[in-house]
């Protein structure tokens, strides 16, 4: 399970505006788990996306490369 958090493909930097408590929680998780904020956030977003396909257009295709 711990390997599922590792970033496996090309990465891109993004800038996000988040609620303060979300950032504080993410920082606490990073310190406790020893995963980076990027790894935790990437995993959380992938899980969110997999549960909310209804937010995507029906013809959306992920280009992996």
Residue pairs with C-beta under 8 A, 6 or more apart in sequence:
4 43
5 35
5 39
5 40
5 42
5 43
6 39
7 38
7 39
7 42
9 64
10 65
11 38
18 26
26 37
26 40
26 41
27 37
29 35
29 40
30 36
30 37
30 40
33 40
49 56
